[in-house]
Amino acid sequence: MADGRKRADIAIGQTVEVVQKHHQRSGELTEGVVKRILTKNANHTHGIKVMLEDGIVGRVKNILD
């Protein structure tokens, strides 16, 4: 299972687990399907920021498929 720190590993339509800004302390993960990739850089130490199909924005922690 890949983590979400490399933009090249993430594709639109993939199922991922993200941590939302207000859940960073607890580490609570939300599962969803990537709608948009918001981070422009190739890598990000805290995870690539994405928008899920239901509108939730968070940083990818795990790529599930």
Phi, psi and omega in degrees: 000123181278148171272176189256035184269346180250125181299325182295337181280348188251132179231151176297135181097351178283151173269128184222166169248129179240157170250126179279158183309313184282358176251008184298322180291317181280335182077015181297129183258146177240130180266141178188181182252132183292126175258316180219147173260121187263333180283130180274329183291156180290329181224152173212129186297330182263001180112149179287133180277130180227161169252131178274167183299333179271009175093353180290135177249133178194176179262133183292127176253325180218140173257122191268336182242000000 
